[in-house]
Amino acid sequence: QVQLVESGGGLVRPGGSLRLSCTLSGNIFSIFTMAWYRQAPGKQRDLVAAITGGGSTNYADSVKGRFTISRDNAKNTVYLEMNSLKPEDTAVYYCNANNRHLGLGGWGQGTQVTVSS
């Protein structure tokens, strides 16, 4: 299957920025749609942004215009650039890889993002 390792979380003030990274190993990166999800305490895990192997993207309405997802297929890495962060962005952020045609995929361990003054 796949192994996913995330990095880049932390504590940031409202209005600040963070960049999350997720590196995939164990399979061919380019065949996967990569996505970031987040889960706040007591809430369900929700999609934040996704990017296909060809580079098509989609975003949750709550992050459009503030977050940017990108991928570097040569580095087997997906990024989430988060700007104008708000307290409601506080959550554990999870990286996901998915290829429904082949039935392959997996989750990262999660990285905490806290937006607070």
Secondary structure, 3 states (H helix, E strand, C coil): CCEEEEECCEEECCCCCEEEEEEEECCCHHHCEEEEEEECCCCCCEEEEEECCCCCEEECCCCCCCEEEEEECCCCEEEEEECCCCHHHCEEEEEEEEECCCCEEEECCCEEEEECC
